Amino acid sequence: MRLFTIFGNPVSHSKSPLMHNLAFHGLNYAGCYGRYLLQEGKELRTTFFALGIHGANITVPHKEHAFKACDELDPFARKVGAVNTIVRKGDKLYGYNTDAPGFLRAIEAFEGIKSILILGAGGTAQSTAVILRDAGYKVTILNRSAGRLERFHKEGFKTFTFETIQTDQQYDLIVNMTSAGLEDESLPCPSEILHHLIPTAQACVDIIYGKETPFLKLAKKHQKPTKDGSDMLLYQGIIAFEHFTEEAFEFEAIKAYMQQAFTL
């Protein structure tokens, strides 16, 4: 029996254990997936080995610590500087990023999207901004503080803080990639900014799932199509499962079991 977990803070809300355990059971794979509340990201590596697990997913706020915890990184994870999936091979930890390809697949439902505004500058935003730009989208980053924007600016992204954002700009898709609204009723940025930006957008997405966040509620008030993070969670989970099981199963076979977690 191989053991897997998800590291995060908070982590009690995570649907990942149900998704992965449904797939393990349905595909007759000897695996068990739990959750672990990790207070300090710097303890991720030692905790990983202490638990004797084979693989893990990492959620907020530990994705950049996960990057540093790995011995080996796949090319995309190295490029974006963020890891959300780790697999142990011998005494080494191998890091991958499945968030970005999961998100890319999730927004295929929206047609005609060319420009995207990402709210937040954490690990998920780092990886997603790169894969979106590589796919041909025009990506802009908005964050509370300028410090976390430095990396994006150096990589050629247009960046703004709450104080410098130009609210007369138009973005086809606005995406909340912060944790605002996960455990409270806060917005990812000041409401006066959103009241300017949302009306001219085509759609709004929140990577938080299983809850209609204040951000999505506001978007619906402006009669915009919305999507929560369920599809992103599903697709990144399938890709992570492929890494966990050394690609022993087809994407659609994994999906058939994992997607049941959203109807139970």
Backbone as CSV, one residue per row, in Angstrom:
resi,resn,N_x,N_y,N_z,CA_x,CA_y,CA_z,C_x,C_y,C_z
1,MET,0.844,-1.198,0.000,0.000,0.000,0.000,0.881,1.251,0.000
2,ARG,0.706,2.092,-0.993,1.428,3.358,-1.040,0.563,4.464,-0.435
3,LEU,1.199,5.320,0.362,0.495,6.390,1.052,0.756,7.727,0.367
4,PHE,-0.303,8.549,0.295,-0.231,9.871,-0.317,-0.972,10.858,0.579
5,THR,-0.683,12.147,0.415,-1.379,13.145,1.208,-1.399,14.474,0.478
6,ILE,-2.117,15.431,1.055,-2.057,16.811,0.600,-1.597,17.665,1.767
7,PHE,-0.602,18.502,1.519,-0.099,19.446,2.517,-0.711,20.816,2.252
8,GLY,-1.186,21.467,3.295,-1.725,22.808,3.133,-2.092,23.416,4.460
9,ASN,-2.466,24.672,4.421,-2.934,25.383,5.611,-3.790,26.571,5.156
10,PRO,-5.130,26.396,5.118,-5.931,25.273,5.625,-5.943,24.103,4.649
11,VAL,-6.408,22.959,5.170,-6.456,21.784,4.308,-7.700,20.920,4.559
12,SER,-8.465,21.246,5.599,-9.622,20.413,5.959,-10.698,20.412,4.877
13,HIS,-10.729,21.460,4.055,-11.750,21.565,3.011,-11.419,20.754,1.764
14,SER,-10.199,20.249,1.674,-9.708,19.677,0.420,-10.509,18.456,-0.038
15,LYS,-10.849,18.476,-1.316,-11.543,17.349,-1.930,-10.567,16.339,-2.530
16,SER,-9.281,16.665,-2.509,-8.282,15.785,-3.125,-8.294,14.367,-2.559
17,PRO,-8.382,14.180,-1.225,-8.405,12.796,-0.716,-9.540,11.965,-1.306
18,LEU,-10.730,12.541,-1.410,-11.867,11.806,-1.975,-11.617,11.491,-3.442
19,MET,-11.134,12.457,-4.201,-10.852,12.248,-5.620,-9.875,11.101,-5.839
20,HIS,-8.745,11.168,-5.157,-7.695,10.180,-5.366,-8.098,8.805,-4.838
21,ASN,-8.765,8.769,-3.692,-9.168,7.471,-3.149,-10.224,6.791,-4.019
22,LEU,-11.118,7.575,-4.628,-12.084,7.003,-5.568,-11.360,6.369,-6.756
23,ALA,-10.332,7.069,-7.246,-9.578,6.549,-8.382,-8.745,5.321,-7.989
24,PHE,-8.117,5.373,-6.811,-7.350,4.208,-6.350,-8.252,2.974,-6.271
25,HIS,-9.425,3.163,-5.677,-10.351,2.038,-5.509,-10.869,1.559,-6.864
26,GLY,-11.320,2.490,-7.685,-11.910,2.123,-8.969,-10.924,1.468,-9.923
27,LEU,-9.671,1.862,-9.829,-8.647,1.333,-10.736,-7.831,0.205,-10.101
28,ASN,-8.248,-0.214,-8.890,-7.584,-1.319,-8.185,-6.100,-1.064,-7.968
29,TYR,-5.798,0.156,-7.560,-4.419,0.514,-7.252,-4.254,0.550,-5.738
30,ALA,-3.199,-0.030,-5.221,-2.988,-0.116,-3.776,-2.456,1.206,-3.236
31,GLY,-3.354,2.171,-3.099,-2.978,3.472,-2.594,-4.010,4.019,-1.619
32,CYS,-3.568,4.897,-0.726,-4.455,5.558,0.239,-4.003,7.000,0.388
33,TYR,-4.932,7.929,0.332,-4.621,9.355,0.286,-5.290,10.067,1.460
34,GLY,-4.513,10.839,2.222,-5.051,11.580,3.355,-4.772,13.069,3.226
35,ARG,-4.879,13.789,4.344,-4.576,15.221,4.343,-3.731,15.549,5.566
36,TYR,-2.884,16.566,5.436,-1.979,16.925,6.519,-1.917,18.444,6.638
37,LEU,-2.281,18.946,7.807,-2.209,20.380,8.079,-0.761,20.735,8.395
38,LEU,-0.109,21.387,7.452,1.295,21.765,7.611,1.372,23.237,7.974
39,GLN,1.838,23.511,9.188,1.895,24.892,9.662,3.044,25.653,9.013
40,GLU,4.208,25.027,8.935,5.401,25.695,8.420,5.866,25.031,7.127
41,GLY,5.893,25.805,6.054,6.300,25.273,4.768,7.727,24.760,4.743
42,LYS,8.590,25.357,5.567,9.988,24.940,5.587,10.162,23.537,6.153
43,GLU,9.130,22.998,6.785,9.192,21.651,7.345,8.627,20.598,6.393
44,LEU,8.316,20.999,5.178,7.658,20.082,4.245,8.516,18.860,3.947
45,ARG,9.776,19.074,3.656,10.632,17.954,3.266,10.797,16.942,4.399
46,THR,11.123,17.418,5.592,11.312,16.493,6.713,10.012,15.786,7.067
47,THR,8.896,16.499,6.962,7.598,15.890,7.249,7.258,14.827,6.225
48,PHE,7.574,15.092,4.990,7.316,14.135,3.909,7.981,12.792,4.216
49,PHE,9.259,12.823,4.541,9.983,11.578,4.824,9.533,10.958,6.141
50,ALA,9.225,11.785,7.131,8.790,11.263,8.425,7.472,10.494,8.312
51,LEU,6.604,10.922,7.407,5.314,10.261,7.225,5.426,8.978,6.405
52,GLY,6.539,8.803,5.713,6.731,7.609,4.909,5.823,7.546,3.701
53,ILE,5.468,8.695,3.146,4.549,8.720,2.013,5.300,8.593,0.685
54,HIS,4.551,8.214,-0.331,5.126,8.057,-1.672,4.952,9.317,-2.513
55,GLY,3.883,10.059,-2.250,3.637,11.259,-3.036,2.726,12.212,-2.305
56,ALA,2.712,13.467,-2.758,1.876,14.475,-2.109,1.503,15.579,-3.081
57,ASN,0.335,16.149,-2.835,-0.040,17.406,-3.471,0.191,18.517,-2.459
58,ILE,0.428,19.721,-2.943,0.686,20.859,-2.065,-0.239,21.985,-2.461
59,THR,-0.953,22.524,-1.494,-1.831,23.658,-1.747,-1.331,24.861,-0.966
60,VAL,-2.082,25.975,-1.036,-1.647,27.219,-0.391,-1.412,26.986,1.094
61,PRO,-0.381,27.615,1.670,0.526,28.595,1.054,1.931,28.029,0.807
62,HIS,2.049,26.730,0.511,3.351,26.054,0.567,3.970,25.690,-0.788
63,LYS,3.453,26.195,-1.901,3.928,25.735,-3.205,5.355,26.163,-3.510
64,GLU,5.747,27.326,-3.020,7.122,27.763,-3.254,8.085,27.014,-2.327
65,HIS,7.637,26.691,-1.112,8.453,25.840,-0.231,8.602,24.450,-0.838
66,ALA,7.552,23.967,-1.478,7.606,22.658,-2.120,8.659,22.647,-3.227
67,PHE,8.753,23.741,-3.940,9.764,23.874,-4.990,11.165,23.693,-4.401
68,LYS,11.419,24.339,-3.265,12.735,24.280,-2.626,13.003,22.916,-1.990
69,ALA,11.946,22.185,-1.668,12.104,20.896,-0.983,12.535,19.773,-1.919
70,CYS,12.420,19.972,-3.214,12.660,18.887,-4.168,14.132,18.767,-4.570
71,ASP,14.520,17.542,-4.847,15.865,17.273,-5.358,15.919,17.415,-6.867
72,GLU,14.833,17.036,-7.518,14.749,17.092,-8.976,13.442,17.763,-9.374
73,LEU,13.486,18.530,-10.461,12.296,19.234,-10.937,12.087,18.945,-12.413
74,ASP,10.825,18.781,-12.804,10.595,18.635,-14.232,10.771,20.010,-14.881
75,PRO,11.003,20.070,-16.190,11.342,21.337,-16.843,10.338,22.459,-16.600
76,PHE,9.047,22.137,-16.623,8.052,23.193,-16.432,8.058,23.715,-14.998
77,ALA,8.146,22.833,-14.007,8.195,23.260,-12.611,9.410,24.139,-12.359
78,ARG,10.529,23.771,-12.952,11.743,24.574,-12.805,11.552,25.958,-13.433
79,LYS,10.896,25.983,-14.561,10.682,27.239,-15.282,9.820,28.208,-14.488
80,VAL,8.774,27.695,-13.840,7.819,28.581,-13.164,8.124,28.783,-11.685
81,GLY,8.996,27.965,-11.112,9.383,28.156,-9.721,8.331,27.781,-8.703
82,ALA,7.412,26.888,-9.070,6.363,26.467,-8.138,6.026,24.998,-8.360
83,VAL,5.831,24.270,-7.270,5.529,22.836,-7.314,4.257,22.564,-6.525
84,ASN,3.364,21.747,-7.093,2.177,21.344,-6.343,2.031,19.828,-6.254
85,THR,2.986,19.097,-6.856,2.949,17.634,-6.809,4.365,17.109,-6.605
86,ILE,4.528,16.261,-5.596,5.839,15.686,-5.299,5.720,14.168,-5.252
87,VAL,6.690,13.499,-5.869,6.749,12.039,-5.841,8.121,11.624,-5.326
88,ARG,8.130,10.681,-4.385,9.404,10.167,-3.867,9.876,9.010,-4.741
89,LYS,11.117,9.103,-5.175,11.749,8.027,-5.925,13.064,7.718,-5.230
90,GLY,13.093,6.613,-4.495,14.251,6.304,-3.678,14.345,7.300,-2.540
91,ASP,15.493,7.945,-2.403,15.659,8.931,-1.341,15.582,10.362,-1.885
92,LYS,15.035,10.510,-3.089,14.917,11.836,-3.690,13.456,12.222,-3.924
93,LEU,13.189,13.527,-3.851,11.859,14.052,-4.114,11.850,14.726,-5.481
94,TYR,10.893,14.326,-6.298,10.745,14.874,-7.641,9.523,15.795,-7.677
95,GLY,9.707,17.007,-8.172,8.638,17.999,-8.166,8.041,18.266,-9.531
96,TYR,6.717,18.439,-9.551,5.981,18.715,-10.781,4.979,19.838,-10.519
97,ASN,4.497,20.431,-11.584,3.418,21.414,-11.457,2.266,20.982,-12.345
98,THR,1.151,20.635,-11.730,-0.029,20.227,-12.492,-1.125,21.277,-12.442
99,ASP,-0.948,22.314,-11.622,-1.944,23.387,-11.529,-2.155,24.078,-12.871
100,ALA,-1.041,24.475,-13.488,-1.126,25.278,-14.704,-1.795,24.536,-15.859
101,PRO,-1.350,23.311,-16.190,-2.058,22.596,-17.264,-3.503,22.292,-16.897
102,GLY,-3.778,22.102,-15.609,-5.160,21.886,-15.179,-6.018,23.108,-15.425
103,PHE,-5.480,24.288,-15.119,-6.228,25.530,-15.335,-6.427,25.789,-16.824
104,LEU,-5.393,25.559,-17.606,-5.475,25.789,-19.045,-6.612,24.971,-19.650
105,ARG,-6.719,23.747,-19.203,-7.788,22.883,-19.714,-9.154,23.352,-19.229
106,ALA,-9.200,23.882,-18.000,-10.475,24.286,-17.405,-11.106,25.484,-18.112
107,ILE,-10.293,26.389,-18.646,-10.869,27.595,-19.266,-11.170,27.402,-20.748
108,GLU,-10.971,26.198,-21.259,-11.307,25.943,-22.656,-12.798,26.148,-22.918
109,ALA,-13.603,26.114,-21.848,-15.047,26.295,-22.002,-15.407,27.711,-22.437
110,PHE,-14.533,28.665,-22.166,-14.789,30.051,-22.557,-14.177,30.311,-23.935
111,GLU,-14.994,30.758,-24.852,-14.514,31.024,-26.201,-14.206,32.504,-26.391
112,GLY,-13.230,32.789,-27.235,-12.916,34.168,-27.567,-12.113,34.917,-26.534
113,ILE,-11.530,34.204,-25.587,-10.721,34.850,-24.551,-9.318,35.119,-25.095
114,LYS,-8.885,36.362,-25.006,-7.553,36.733,-25.466,-6.704,37.360,-24.361
115,SER,-7.335,38.157,-23.504,-6.599,38.831,-22.428,-7.119,38.367,-21.076
116,ILE,-6.186,38.142,-20.146,-6.539,37.607,-18.827,-5.876,38.435,-17.740
117,LEU,-6.649,38.811,-16.729,-6.131,39.490,-15.541,-6.135,38.508,-14.391
118,ILE,-4.957,38.242,-13.834,-4.824,37.357,-12.686,-4.734,38.191,-11.419
119,LEU,-5.581,37.897,-10.449,-5.555,38.565,-9.151,-4.729,37.705,-8.198
120,GLY,-3.568,38.205,-7.764,-2.687,37.454,-6.884,-1.381,37.121,-7.570
121,ALA,-0.333,36.932,-6.762,1.003,36.686,-7.315,1.718,35.553,-6.596
122,GLY,0.958,34.560,-6.144,1.542,33.423,-5.448,2.006,32.341,-6.403
123,GLY,2.228,31.146,-5.858,2.756,30.042,-6.639,1.853,29.609,-7.774
124,THR,0.533,29.593,-7.547,-0.387,29.201,-8.609,-0.365,30.214,-9.735
125,ALA,-0.331,31.489,-9.384,-0.274,32.537,-10.401,1.016,32.448,-11.209
126,GLN,2.120,32.129,-10.551,3.404,32.015,-11.249,3.334,30.997,-12.375
127,SER,2.887,29.805,-12.040,2.866,28.733,-13.039,1.808,28.982,-14.099
128,THR,0.646,29.466,-13.673,-0.448,29.648,-14.610,-0.169,30.776,-15.596
129,ALA,0.440,31.858,-15.122,0.750,32.983,-16.009,1.649,32.538,-17.152
130,VAL,2.630,31.706,-16.837,3.576,31.250,-17.856,2.892,30.363,-18.889
131,ILE,2.116,29.393,-18.443,1.497,28.468,-19.392,0.437,29.168,-20.232
132,LEU,-0.242,30.158,-19.636,-1.226,30.927,-20.398,-0.551,31.757,-21.480
133,ARG,0.552,32.392,-21.125,1.275,33.186,-22.125,1.816,32.285,-23.234
134,ASP,2.357,31.128,-22.850,2.866,30.184,-23.849,1.755,29.713,-24.785
135,ALA,0.516,29.705,-24.278,-0.630,29.261,-25.078,-1.205,30.384,-25.931
136,GLY,-0.638,31.597,-25.801,-1.060,32.697,-26.659,-1.932,33.750,-26.014
137,TYR,-2.187,33.627,-24.714,-2.993,34.637,-24.033,-2.131,35.831,-23.601
138,LYS,-2.746,37.007,-23.546,-2.102,38.198,-23.010,-2.431,38.258,-21.522
139,VAL,-1.405,38.167,-20.671,-1.616,38.004,-19.228,-1.103,39.209,-18.446
140,THR,-1.924,39.708,-17.535,-1.571,40.810,-16.641,-1.777,40.348,-15.203
141,ILE,-0.917,40.808,-14.293,-0.983,40.406,-12.885,-1.300,41.614,-12.019
142,LEU,-2.274,41.454,-11.130,-2.625,42.488,-10.151,-2.433,41.910,-8.758
143,ASN,-1.652,42.598,-7.921,-1.388,42.109,-6.570,-1.381,43.265,-5.581
144,ARG,-1.625,42.933,-4.321,-1.660,43.958,-3.281,-0.320,44.692,-3.167
145,SER,0.767,43.933,-3.082,2.082,44.538,-2.873,2.952,44.386,-4.105
146,ALA,3.936,45.262,-4.235,4.818,45.260,-5.405,5.893,44.181,-5.315
147,GLY,6.270,43.791,-4.096,7.370,42.856,-3.912,7.198,41.554,-4.666
148,ARG,6.022,40.946,-4.558,5.782,39.652,-5.209,5.629,39.784,-6.721
149,LEU,5.511,41.015,-7.192,5.362,41.239,-8.631,6.693,41.319,-9.357
150,GLU,7.784,41.425,-8.604,9.089,41.629,-9.230,9.427,40.515,-10.210
151,ARG,9.187,39.279,-9.817,9.492,38.136,-10.695,8.693,38.222,-11.994
152,PHE,7.408,38.540,-11.876,6.565,38.647,-13.064,7.054,39.765,-13.984
153,HIS,7.418,40.888,-13.378,7.902,42.032,-14.160,9.180,41.669,-14.919
154,LYS,10.083,40.963,-14.239,11.334,40.567,-14.878,11.106,39.604,-16.033
155,GLU,10.021,38.818,-15.938,9.723,37.851,-16.987,8.864,38.437,-18.100
156,GLY,8.642,39.749,-18.030,7.966,40.425,-19.127,6.466,40.572,-19.016
157,PHE,5.901,40.216,-17.866,4.465,40.391,-17.681,4.145,41.839,-17.301
158,LYS,2.988,42.319,-17.722,2.515,43.618,-17.265,1.952,43.423,-15.856
159,THR,2.380,44.245,-14.915,1.986,44.078,-13.515,1.464,45.385,-12.924
160,PHE,0.543,45.240,-11.962,-0.008,46.394,-11.265,-0.232,46.060,-9.798
161,THR,-0.180,47.077,-8.943,-0.644,46.975,-7.564,-2.017,47.633,-7.491
162,PHE,-2.635,47.536,-6.317,-3.947,48.161,-6.142,-3.876,49.671,-6.376
163,GLU,-2.712,50.245,-6.093,-2.562,51.692,-6.249,-2.286,52.105,-7.690
164,THR,-1.709,51.215,-8.497,-1.296,51.601,-9.847,-2.182,51.043,-10.962
165,ILE,-3.145,50.177,-10.621,-3.976,49.559,-11.643,-4.739,50.612,-12.442
166,GLN,-4.790,50.411,-13.739,-5.535,51.299,-14.630,-6.914,50.692,-14.853
167,THR,-7.910,51.240,-14.189,-9.240,50.628,-14.191,-10.004,50.847,-15.492
168,ASP,-9.414,51.608,-16.419,-10.080,51.772,-17.706,-9.644,50.699,-18.706
169,GLN,-8.741,49.816,-18.272,-8.290,48.711,-19.120,-9.358,47.627,-19.155
170,GLN,-9.416,46.899,-20.258,-10.396,45.832,-20.409,-9.703,44.476,-20.488
171,TYR,-10.238,43.509,-19.754,-9.707,42.141,-19.757,-10.854,41.183,-20.050
172,ASP,-10.606,40.223,-20.932,-11.671,39.281,-21.295,-12.036,38.366,-20.131
173,LEU,-11.015,37.932,-19.376,-11.232,37.001,-18.269,-10.504,37.511,-17.036
174,ILE,-11.200,37.547,-15.906,-10.591,37.943,-14.629,-10.598,36.728,-13.718
175,VAL,-9.428,36.418,-13.154,-9.267,35.178,-12.382,-8.743,35.489,-10.983
176,ASN,-9.464,35.049,-9.962,-8.967,35.165,-8.594,-8.080,33.965,-8.279
177,MET,-6.795,34.239,-8.069,-5.856,33.184,-7.681,-5.310,33.431,-6.289
178,THR,-6.057,34.180,-5.475,-5.712,34.364,-4.070,-6.606,33.452,-3.238
179,SER,-6.367,33.413,-1.932,-7.213,32.623,-1.030,-8.357,33.452,-0.460
180,ALA,-8.517,34.681,-0.940,-9.599,35.535,-0.444,-10.951,34.890,-0.730
181,GLY,-11.748,34.740,0.315,-13.057,34.129,0.172,-13.078,32.650,0.491
182,LEU,-11.907,32.059,0.737,-11.855,30.633,1.054,-12.471,30.345,2.413
183,GLU,-12.068,31.119,3.411,-12.581,30.908,4.763,-13.274,32.141,5.325
184,ASP,-13.466,33.155,4.475,-14.119,34.378,4.928,-14.934,34.953,3.782
185,GLU,-15.360,36.177,3.917,-16.163,36.820,2.878,-15.423,37.992,2.245
186,SER,-14.112,37.891,2.201,-13.316,38.989,1.657,-13.172,38.876,0.146
187,LEU,-12.896,40.009,-0.481,-12.645,40.071,-1.913,-11.141,40.045,-2.167
188,PRO,-10.705,39.616,-3.347,-9.267,39.538,-3.631,-8.608,40.897,-3.843
189,CYS,-9.399,41.922,-4.065,-8.872,43.287,-4.159,-10.008,44.249,-3.841
190,PRO,-9.717,45.528,-3.650,-10.769,46.480,-3.270,-11.962,46.454,-4.224
191,SER,-13.159,46.563,-3.659,-14.379,46.446,-4.464,-14.478,47.532,-5.522
192,GLU,-13.933,48.727,-5.239,-14.028,49.790,-6.224,-13.256,49.449,-7.497
193,ILE,-12.172,48.684,-7.360,-11.418,48.242,-8.540,-12.234,47.223,-9.327
194,LEU,-12.800,46.259,-8.624,-13.578,45.218,-9.291,-14.822,45.778,-9.960
195,HIS,-15.439,46.771,-9.364,-16.638,47.368,-9.951,-16.322,48.073,-11.271
196,HIS,-15.072,48.454,-11.464,-14.644,49.042,-12.733,-14.277,47.966,-13.748
197,LEU,-13.616,46.892,-13.289,-13.055,45.899,-14.200,-14.049,44.829,-14.647
198,ILE,-14.892,44.372,-13.742,-15.789,43.253,-14.062,-16.798,43.582,-15.169
199,PRO,-17.405,44.763,-15.191,-18.424,45.029,-16.218,-17.945,44.867,-17.656
200,THR,-16.669,45.091,-17.930,-16.163,44.976,-19.301,-15.550,43.606,-19.601
201,ALA,-15.517,42.719,-18.599,-14.977,41.371,-18.804,-16.031,40.470,-19.432
202,GLN,-15.566,39.410,-20.066,-16.489,38.425,-20.627,-16.895,37.380,-19.596
203,ALA,-15.974,37.060,-18.667,-16.250,36.024,-17.674,-15.288,36.176,-16.497
204,CYS,-15.629,35.506,-15.386,-14.794,35.536,-14.177,-14.632,34.119,-13.637
205,VAL,-13.428,33.832,-13.159,-13.112,32.510,-12.615,-12.466,32.664,-11.253
206,ASP,-12.821,31.775,-10.331,-12.175,31.724,-9.015,-11.600,30.328,-8.855
207,ILE,-10.332,30.222,-8.473,-9.746,28.883,-8.331,-10.199,28.195,-7.040
208,ILE,-10.867,28.928,-6.153,-11.490,28.302,-4.983,-12.703,27.503,-5.465
209,TYR,-12.899,26.316,-4.921,-13.984,25.461,-5.376,-14.923,25.106,-4.237
210,GLY,-16.119,24.691,-4.609,-17.091,24.227,-3.620,-17.740,25.336,-2.829
211,LYS,-17.569,26.578,-3.274,-18.138,27.712,-2.564,-18.317,28.859,-3.540
212,GLU,-19.451,29.527,-3.449,-19.625,30.742,-4.245,-18.980,31.889,-3.474
213,THR,-17.787,32.239,-3.862,-17.018,33.258,-3.157,-17.609,34.645,-3.378
214,PRO,-17.247,35.603,-2.531,-17.687,36.987,-2.754,-17.313,37.493,-4.143
215,PHE,-16.166,37.066,-4.652,-15.735,37.476,-5.990,-16.717,36.974,-7.052
216,LEU,-17.112,35.710,-6.958,-18.058,35.159,-7.924,-19.453,35.759,-7.752
217,LYS,-19.835,36.039,-6.527,-21.131,36.689,-6.283,-21.171,38.056,-6.946
218,LEU,-20.069,38.794,-6.814,-19.989,40.115,-7.426,-20.060,40.002,-8.950
219,ALA,-19.366,39.009,-9.502,-19.397,38.807,-10.953,-20.815,38.495,-11.429
220,LYS,-21.543,37.699,-10.663,-22.915,37.359,-11.047,-23.835,38.574,-10.952
221,LYS,-23.556,39.475,-10.007,-24.335,40.715,-9.924,-24.183,41.542,-11.193
222,HIS,-23.016,41.406,-11.806,-22.767,42.093,-13.076,-23.145,41.213,-14.266
223,GLN,-23.830,40.105,-13.984,-24.360,39.194,-15.001,-23.258,38.608,-15.903
224,LYS,-22.171,38.231,-15.270,-21.064,37.619,-16.001,-21.059,36.104,-15.805
225,PRO,-20.729,35.341,-16.846,-20.547,33.895,-16.685,-19.411,33.644,-15.690
226,THR,-19.572,32.639,-14.832,-18.559,32.351,-13.820,-18.224,30.862,-13.796
227,LYS,-17.071,30.579,-13.228,-16.648,29.197,-13.023,-15.804,29.165,-11.762
228,ASP,-16.061,28.175,-10.900,-15.210,28.038,-9.723,-14.038,27.127,-10.066
229,GLY,-13.287,26.710,-9.063,-12.069,25.957,-9.321,-12.241,24.454,-9.462
230,SER,-13.474,23.972,-9.560,-13.706,22.524,-9.591,-13.043,21.847,-10.783
231,ASP,-13.188,22.439,-11.964,-12.581,21.821,-13.151,-11.062,21.827,-13.063
232,MET,-10.501,22.943,-12.592,-9.046,23.012,-12.425,-8.579,21.948,-11.439
233,LEU,-9.309,21.822,-10.326,-8.960,20.815,-9.324,-8.999,19.417,-9.916
234,LEU,-10.051,19.139,-10.682,-10.191,17.820,-11.291,-9.039,17.522,-12.245
235,TYR,-8.756,18.455,-13.149,-7.751,18.192,-14.173,-6.334,18.132,-13.592
236,GLN,-6.028,19.030,-12.638,-4.694,18.948,-12.038,-4.547,17.668,-11.228
237,GLY,-5.667,17.214,-10.627,-5.642,15.976,-9.851,-5.384,14.759,-10.727
238,ILE,-5.982,14.757,-11.905,-5.767,13.641,-12.833,-4.301,13.575,-13.255
239,ILE,-3.732,14.738,-13.567,-2.334,14.778,-13.992,-1.417,14.354,-12.840
240,ALA,-1.742,14.798,-11.618,-0.962,14.386,-10.446,-1.051,12.875,-10.248
241,PHE,-2.241,12.316,-10.429,-2.451,10.875,-10.282,-1.583,10.112,-11.279
242,GLU,-1.451,10.653,-12.470,-0.586,10.022,-13.472,0.853,9.961,-12.970
243,HIS,1.316,11.043,-12.330,2.669,11.046,-11.763,2.772,10.053,-10.607
244,PHE,1.753,10.025,-9.742,1.774,9.136,-8.580,1.876,7.667,-8.998
245,THR,1.205,7.322,-10.072,1.100,5.918,-10.486,2.000,5.592,-11.678
246,GLU,2.945,6.485,-11.949,3.915,6.267,-13.037,3.206,6.025,-14.368
247,GLU,2.133,6.819,-14.575,1.375,6.821,-15.832,0.862,5.427,-16.208
248,ALA,0.394,4.714,-15.199,-0.124,3.359,-15.435,-1.550,3.361,-15.980
249,PHE,-2.229,4.532,-15.918,-3.639,4.595,-16.327,-3.867,5.743,-17.305
250,GLU,-4.875,5.591,-18.150,-5.232,6.618,-19.122,-5.969,7.767,-18.440
251,PHE,-5.816,8.966,-19.004,-6.427,10.180,-18.469,-7.932,10.004,-18.268
252,GLU,-8.631,9.532,-19.282,-10.087,9.413,-19.207,-10.523,8.363,-18.189
253,ALA,-9.719,7.328,-17.996,-10.054,6.302,-17.003,-9.980,6.885,-15.597
254,ILE,-8.964,7.693,-15.353,-8.826,8.356,-14.051,-9.969,9.338,-13.855
255,LYS,-10.264,10.109,-14.870,-11.322,11.122,-14.795,-12.670,10.512,-14.431
256,ALA,-12.963,9.353,-14.986,-14.257,8.711,-14.751,-14.516,8.482,-13.270
257,TYR,-13.470,8.183,-12.502,-13.632,7.956,-11.062,-13.492,9.250,-10.271
258,MET,-12.518,10.080,-10.626,-12.291,11.308,-9.861,-13.483,12.261,-9.902
259,GLN,-14.135,12.363,-11.047,-15.217,13.338,-11.155,-16.426,12.964,-10.299
260,GLN,-16.469,11.723,-9.822,-17.562,11.328,-8.922,-17.488,12.089,-7.603
261,ALA,-16.281,12.587,-7.260,-16.112,13.311,-5.994,-16.923,14.593,-5.960
262,PHE,-17.326,15.093,-7.114,-18.046,16.362,-7.173,-19.560,16.174,-7.145
263,THR,-20.000,14.917,-7.096,-21.436,14.657,-7.035,-21.838,13.921,-5.765
264,LEU,-20.853,13.492,-4.978,-21.155,12.761,-3.733,-21.486,13.730,-2.606
